[in-house]
Amino acid sequence: MQKQFNKSSVKIKEIFTSIQGEGIEAGLLHTFVRFTKCNLNCKYCDTDFQNDAKEYTQDGLFDILKNENAATISLTGGEPLLDSDFLYSFLKKYRKKLNKKIYLETNGTLSDELKRLIKYIDIVAMDIKIESATGQINLFEKNLQFLKIAKKKAFIKVVFDKNIEDFEIQEIIKIAKRYNVEIILQPKMPMDTDIDLMDIYNKFYICYKKVRLIPQTHKFLCLL
């Protein structure tokens, strides 16, 4: 018998509509649904995901999202795929009724969870967490397996600082080349005053042309 996934409610930190400030959809209006759990512990993360989180049923979440003006719903966190049971049930029931693009922001480590959701997802923003910037041990093999499922729906985002290592650059390029996906380089904020952005960018570009340098634009615009 096929396993049934039907989690009826989930904790969500916040739901809001604003300009997407990161990645390939920067500048577009998104409705953000911020989930509370995370399986990593990045040193630059300062978000308290649990405090003031609210419980939402599938029907309650749909009633909110259907009335938002944004054409895209961004599932973010934390790590949304830790609530994949809820998302599977919710998207299976409401994906067509919402008639909006579904954009998943993820750390790209939970391949099994993505497998049953990928048909409901339009864009996958896979954030490769490199040790030099996050303090989190590199998870390149997990990222590669994740991208095998996400494939052409995905792009890679890399938050980096001046400490990025050459071997990290080469591993990221190797992953991107395997599935011919774009790399978005995002300087960690606040930015190092002595960082040579063009030097880092060129280390990527000489090996792989599908790379863009895009900061967190919403912070320059003073938007959430």
N, C-alpha and C positions, 0 to 999 in steps of 0.2 A: 504493500500500500504506500502511495506517495505521501510524504510528510506534509502536513498542512501548517501554514504559518498564518496566524490570525491574532496577533497581539492587538488588543483593542484600544490601548492608550499608551501615551509616552510623555516623558518630561521634556519640555522645551524651554530654553532660557529666554528667548525673545523672538518676536516676529515683527519685522518692519520692512518698509519699502524705501529704497534709496538708490543712488547710483552705484553700480558695481565699480570698485576701484582697482581691481586686480585682474591680471590675465588677459585673455583674448577678447573678453567682453567688457573691458574697461570703458566707462562712459555710458553704458546702457542701463536702463532702469530694471532693477531686480527686486523681487520680494524675498527677503532673507528669512530662513527658518533655521534658527541656531539650536542645535542639539547639545546635550549636556555632558556626554561621556567622551573620554579619550583614552586610547591605549598607549599613548606616548607621553613623554614628559620633557618637552622642549624648554630650554632655559630662558628663552625670551618670551614665553607665553605668560601673560599676566591677567588672563581672563578667569574670573570666578564663575564657572559654568553652573554650579549647583545652587548658589544663593539666588533666591527669588524665582527659581524655575517653577513653571506651572504644568499641571497635568492636562493633556489634551486628548480627547477621543478622536477617532478618525472622522466622525461626522462634524465635530466641533472645529477641527482643523480645516476641513473642506469648506465649511461655512465662512471662515475668515478668508481663505485664499481665493475663493471664487469672486470675491468683491474687490480684490486688489487690482489696480490698474496695470501693473507691470506684466509684460508678456512672458517673463521668465521667473521661475521659482528657483532660488538658490538654496540647496540643502547644505548647511555648513555646520560648524561646531567649534571645538570638539571634533569628533569623528562620527558623522551620521551613520556609517555602516555598522556601528555597534548597536544601532536600533534597526537593523535590517529586517527583523520580523515584522515590526510595525510598518516600516516603509513598503515592504512587499505587499502586505494586505492593503495598505492605503492606496498605493499606486495602481494596483490591480483593479481596485474598485473605482477610483476617481480620476485616473490619468486622462481618459478621454473627455470626461465631463469638465475638467479644468481647462482643457484646450490651451495649455501653456507649455513652453519649453521647460524641461527639468534639467537643472545644472547641479552637478554633484561636486562639492569641494571635499577632497579626501587626501589622507596621507599615503594612500596607495599600498597598504599592507594587508588588507583583508580580502583576498581574492575570492574565497568561497562565498562570502557575503555579497560580493559584487555579481557573481554569476547569475543569481536568480533575479537580480534587479536590473541588469544591463539593458534589457529590452525596453524598459520604461524610462531610461536616461538618455537625454539628447547630447549633453556635453559633460565630460569628466575632466575636472581640473585636478590633476594628480600632483601633489606637492611632494617632491623628494626632499626629505629632511636630512641634510648633510651634517655630519658630526661637528665639523669646524664651526658651524653657525649655531647649531641647536644643542650640542652636548649629547645628543641622542646617537647611539651607535648606528653606523651606516646600515641601511636595510636594502641594498641594491638588488639582491636576489628576489626579495619579496616584491619590490617595485617592478622588476622585470616580469614576474609571474602575473602581477596585477594588470600590467599593460597588455599582456597577451590576451586578456579578456576584454579590456576597454578598447584597444586598437584605435581605429580611426575616429572614434568619438572623443578621444583624449588629447590633451596637451600636458606637457610637463611644466610645473612651476618650481623654481629653485630660489629660496630665500638664502642669501649669502652675505658675507662680510669680507673684510680684507684678509681673513685667515683661510679662505678657501684653498684647498690643496689641489695640486695639479692632478693627482690620481683621482680625486673626486670629480674633477672636470671630465676626465677621460671616461670614467664609469658612467656618468650622466650621458655623455655623447653616445657611448656604446648602446645604452638603453634606448635612447631616442632613435638612433639609426636603425635598430632592429625593426621598429614599426613605423619609421618615417613620420614621426610626430614632432610638433613644434616645441621648442624650449622657450619659456619665458623666464628671464633672469630678473629677480626682484631684490634690490638692495635692502638689507635689514635696516629698520628704522629704530632710533635715530641713526642716520648714516655716519660712518667714520669720516672724519674731516680729511684724513690722509689716504683714503681709498682711491685707487686708480681704476675707475670703472672701465675705461676703454681698454686697458691692459687685460682685465679679466674678460671683458666681452670678446676681444680678439682671440683669446685662447680658445674660446668656443668656436668663433666664426671661421677660423682658419681650417677647422676640422669638420664643421657642420654649419651649413648656411641657414638652416631654419631656426634661427635664434633671434629673440628680441629682448631689449632691455626696457623694462617698464616698472617704475616705482609704484608705491601705493598712492595712486592719484587722488583718492578720496581724502587723504590727509592734507594734501595741498589745497583741496577745495573746501576743507573744514566740514566734511560730511561724514556721517557714520557709514 
